Amino acid sequence: MIDFRSDTVTQPTAAMRRAMADAQVGDDVYGDDPSVNRLEAMAAERYGFDSALFTSSGTQANLLALMSHCERGDEYLCGQQAHNYKFEGGGAAVLGSIQPQPLTNQADGSILLADIEAAIKPDDFHFARTRLLSLENTIGGKVLPQSYLAEAQALAFNKRLKIHLDGARIANAAVAQNLDIADITQYFDSVSICLSKGLCAPVGSLLLGDERLINKARRWRKMLGGGMRQAGILAVAGEIALNEQVSRLAVDHENARYLAEQLSSLDEFEVDLGEVQTNMLFARVAEGVAIDKLAESLKASGILISPGKTLRLVTHADIGREDIDLFIDKLKALL
């Protein structure tokens, strides 16, 4: 199948499969898995943190960050479109008794600093205690500028807030700006990095932070059922993801741009090329196009999309130019 639904569908590379078969493992709950320990130590040192924790998913890594920064009755600020607010099952509220305060995301994905400052609650027992600002980069495929991150960090520091980054696609943000991932992580007290999206690992995310935060997160991870035993089989794939797959994301970005250009040539789709910054594009579907039926016909031809009035298409390691050309040709024939 040619799968445009998400970069979560990427298959592990041949090098990952070989490493997984030969991985040195131990019981990670006891701290005995050498492959997990190596991945966590490497990531912490490379991205400028005291410590790191290997988790089963980005949702878990974000939840652990929220529950480790905040206590029951505390509040975190985030965007209306933030993944850890909108797409993670309300975990912070349900499991952490933490109140989210969602704020409007601007067209570029940022949150106005004035809105952040205005949302911070007074020190009054009538209000939840505002403890944390959470940002996301990339968000909707868009990259938050470095200058904005610096200003957000300064605001958080001056208001005595901690600042967390949902960095599920932080590698895409770094590559798009010709930066190192550490150039982005420097602005945050904690960062989650997904290994199983564009970086091709089969499972896992990392949570980075100081020693106190990660120790607390490790305890929460155990409580939430996230203590994986011989997890080194997965960790070695994550190590390869960080070492070998980051620079390759530039190809995904080029393919997304190419796909956007081809799609925008069709009258039935409208794409703002200026918004295609990484591996994700959004196309507005014209009235009268039966997008659900179109998706069914494409599936029968071996092409998967997620239908909607606005069509999100994502490029990744398992999609090449020839796949895009085939997709466009099928679309033209069906339309």
C-alpha positions in Angstrom: 0.0 0.0 0.0 1.0 3.6 -0.6 0.0 5.1 2.7 -0.4 8.9 3.0 -2.3 8.8 6.3 0.6 9.5 8.6 4.4 9.0 9.1 3.5 6.6 11.9 3.0 3.9 9.3 6.7 3.8 8.5 8.3 0.4 8.4 11.5 -0.3 10.4 14.6 -0.2 8.2 16.7 -3.3 7.4 19.4 -2.1 9.8 16.8 -1.7 12.6 15.5 -5.3 12.0 19.1 -6.7 12.2 19.9 -4.7 15.3 16.7 -5.8 17.0 17.4 -9.4 16.3 20.9 -9.1 17.9 20.1 -6.6 20.7 21.6 -7.0 24.1 18.8 -7.0 26.6 18.1 -7.1 30.3 15.2 -6.2 32.7 14.7 -2.5 32.2 12.4 -2.1 35.2 15.5 -3.2 37.3 17.6 -0.8 35.2 19.5 -3.8 33.7 18.8 -3.4 30.0 22.1 -2.2 28.4 20.5 -1.1 25.1 17.9 1.0 26.8 20.5 2.5 29.1 22.7 3.4 26.2 19.9 5.0 24.2 18.8 7.1 27.2 22.3 8.2 28.0 23.1 9.1 24.4 19.9 11.1 24.0 20.4 13.0 27.3 24.0 14.0 26.5 23.3 14.8 22.8 20.3 17.1 23.5 21.5 18.8 26.7 19.7 17.1 29.6 20.6 15.4 32.8 18.6 12.3 32.0 16.2 10.5 29.7 13.4 7.9 29.9 12.4 5.5 27.1 8.6 5.2 26.9 6.2 3.2 24.8 4.7 6.1 23.0 4.6 9.9 22.5 1.3 10.0 24.3 2.9 8.3 27.3 6.0 10.6 27.2 3.8 13.7 27.2 1.6 12.4 30.0 4.6 11.6 32.1 5.9 15.1 31.6 2.6 16.7 32.6 2.2 14.5 35.7 5.8 15.1 36.7 5.7 18.9 36.3 2.3 19.3 37.9 0.4 18.0 41.0 -3.3 17.4 41.4 -5.2 20.6 40.9 -2.4 22.3 38.9 -2.9 23.6 35.4 -0.9 23.6 32.2 -1.2 26.1 29.3 -1.2 24.8 25.7 -2.6 25.4 22.3 -6.2 24.5 21.2 -4.5 22.3 18.6 -1.9 20.7 20.9 -1.7 17.0 20.6 -1.5 16.5 24.3 -4.7 18.5 24.7 -6.8 17.4 21.7 -5.6 13.9 20.7 -4.4 12.1 23.8 -7.6 11.1 25.4 -7.7 13.7 28.1 -5.0 11.8 30.0 -3.7 14.8 32.0 -7.2 15.5 33.4 -8.3 11.8 33.7 -5.1 10.3 35.2 -3.3 13.4 36.6 -6.1 15.6 37.8 -4.4 18.4 35.9 -6.4 21.1 34.3 -5.6 22.0 30.7 -6.0 25.7 29.7 -6.1 25.6 25.9 -5.3 28.9 24.1 -5.8 29.8 20.4 -3.1 28.7 18.0 -2.2 31.3 15.5 -2.0 30.5 11.8 1.8 29.7 12.2 1.1 27.3 15.1 2.3 29.6 17.8 0.4 31.0 20.8 0.5 34.7 21.3 2.7 35.5 24.3 0.1 38.0 25.5 -2.5 35.2 25.6 -0.1 33.0 27.6 0.6 35.8 30.1 -3.1 36.6 30.4 -4.0 33.0 31.1 -1.6 32.6 34.1 -3.8 32.4 37.2 -3.4 34.6 40.2 -2.0 33.0 43.4 -5.5 32.5 44.9 -7.1 29.3 46.1 -10.1 30.0 43.8 -7.9 29.1 40.8 -5.9 26.1 39.6 -2.2 26.8 40.0 -0.6 27.5 36.6 2.6 25.5 36.6 3.6 24.6 33.0 3.6 26.0 29.5 3.5 23.2 26.8 4.4 23.9 23.2 4.5 21.7 20.1 7.1 21.7 17.3 6.3 21.0 14.5 2.6 21.6 14.9 0.4 20.7 11.9 3.6 20.4 9.9 4.6 24.0 10.7 7.9 25.0 12.4 8.0 27.4 15.4 10.7 29.9 14.9 13.7 29.9 17.2 13.1 33.5 18.1 9.6 32.6 19.3 10.9 29.7 21.4 13.4 32.0 23.1 10.7 34.5 23.9 8.4 31.8 25.2 11.2 30.4 27.4 11.9 33.9 28.8 8.2 34.4 29.6 7.9 31.1 31.3 11.1 31.8 33.4 9.9 35.2 34.4 6.5 33.9 35.4 8.0 30.9 37.3 6.6 28.3 35.0 8.3 25.3 33.6 8.2 24.8 29.8 7.7 21.5 28.0 8.0 20.7 24.3 5.9 18.0 22.6 8.7 17.3 20.1 7.0 14.4 18.3 8.4 15.8 15.1 11.2 17.9 16.5 13.6 16.2 14.0 11.5 17.6 11.1 11.6 21.1 12.7 15.4 20.9 13.0 16.0 19.6 9.5 13.6 22.2 8.0 15.7 25.0 9.6 19.1 23.3 9.0 19.6 23.1 12.8 20.6 20.4 15.2 17.8 19.0 17.4 19.8 20.4 20.4 19.3 23.9 19.1 15.6 23.5 19.7 15.7 21.5 23.0 17.9 24.2 24.7 14.7 26.3 25.3 12.8 23.7 27.4 12.8 22.1 30.8 11.5 18.8 29.3 11.1 17.4 25.8 9.4 14.4 24.3 10.9 13.0 21.1 9.0 10.4 19.0 11.1 7.7 17.4 8.3 5.9 15.6 7.1 8.6 13.2 9.4 9.8 10.4 12.4 8.3 12.1 11.1 4.8 11.3 11.5 3.0 14.6 8.7 0.6 15.3 7.9 1.7 18.8 8.9 4.3 21.3 9.5 7.9 22.4 12.0 9.5 24.7 11.3 12.0 27.6 14.2 14.3 28.4 14.6 16.4 31.5 16.6 16.9 34.7 17.3 14.1 37.1 14.4 15.0 39.5 11.8 15.1 36.7 12.9 11.8 35.1 13.0 10.0 38.4 9.4 11.1 39.0 8.4 10.2 35.5 10.0 6.7 35.9 7.8 6.2 38.9 4.7 7.4 37.0 5.6 5.2 34.1 5.6 2.1 36.3 2.3 3.1 37.9 0.7 3.5 34.4 1.9 0.1 33.3 4.7 1.4 31.1 7.5 -0.6 32.7 8.8 -2.7 29.7 11.1 -5.5 30.5 13.6 -6.6 27.8 12.9 -3.3 26.0 16.4 -3.2 24.4 14.9 -4.9 21.4 13.0 -1.7 20.7 15.7 0.7 22.0 18.3 -0.3 19.5 15.9 0.7 16.7 15.4 4.0 18.4 19.2 4.5 18.6 19.5 3.9 14.8 16.5 6.3 14.3 18.4 9.1 15.9 21.8 8.3 14.4 20.7 7.5 10.8 17.3 8.8 10.0 17.2 12.4 11.0 19.0 13.9 7.9 16.9 11.7 5.6 13.8 13.7 6.6 14.9 16.4 4.1 13.7 14.0 1.3 10.3 13.7 3.0 10.1 17.5 3.0 11.0 17.7 -0.7 8.4 15.0 -1.5 5.7 16.9 0.4 6.5 20.0 -1.6 6.3 18.0 -4.8 3.0 16.4 -3.8 1.6 19.8 -2.9 2.6 21.2 -6.3 1.1 18.3 -8.2 -2.1 18.3 -6.1 -2.6 22.1 -6.5 -2.7 21.6 -10.3 -6.0 19.8 -9.9 -9.1 22.0 -9.8 -10.7 19.9 -7.1 -8.0 20.6 -4.5 -6.6 23.9 -3.0 -3.2 23.8 -1.4 -1.4 26.8 0.2 2.1 26.0 -0.9 3.5 28.5 1.6 2.2 26.4 4.4 4.1 23.3 3.3 7.1 23.5 5.5 8.0 19.9 6.4 6.4 16.5 5.5 2.8 17.4 5.9 0.3 19.2 3.7 -3.4 20.1 4.0 -5.6 20.3 0.9 -9.1 21.9 0.9 -11.5 19.7 -1.1 -13.9 21.4 -3.5 -17.6 21.1 -2.9 -19.2 18.3 -4.9 -16.2 15.9 -4.5 -17.3 12.7 -2.8 -14.1 12.4 -0.8 -15.2 9.3 1.1 -16.0 7.4 -2.1 -12.8 8.7 -3.6 -10.9 7.3 -0.6 -12.6 3.9 -1.1 -11.6 3.8 -4.8 -8.1 4.8 -4.0 -7.8 2.0 -1.4 -8.9 -0.5 -3.9 -6.0 0.7 -6.0 -3.6 0.3 -3.1 -3.5 3.9 -1.9 -4.6 5.0 1.6 -5.7 8.5 2.6 -7.7 9.9 5.5 -10.8 11.5 3.9 -12.1 14.8 5.1 -13.2 18.3 3.9 -9.6 19.2 4.5 -7.3 16.4 3.4 -4.1 15.8 5.4 -1.4 14.0 3.5 1.9 13.0 5.0 5.1 11.9 3.3 7.6 9.6 4.9 10.4 7.1 4.2 8.1 4.6 2.5 6.8 7.1 -0.1 8.9 8.1 -3.1 8.3 10.3 -6.1 7.0 7.4 -8.2 4.3 6.8 -5.5 3.3 10.4 -5.6 3.0 10.3 -9.4 0.9 7.2 -9.2 -1.4 8.8 -6.6 -1.9 11.9 -8.8 -2.5 9.8 -11.9 -5.1 7.7 -10.0 -6.8 10.9 -8.7 -7.0 12.3 -12.2 -8.6 9.1 -13.5 -11.1 8.9 -10.7 -12.1 12.5 -10.8 
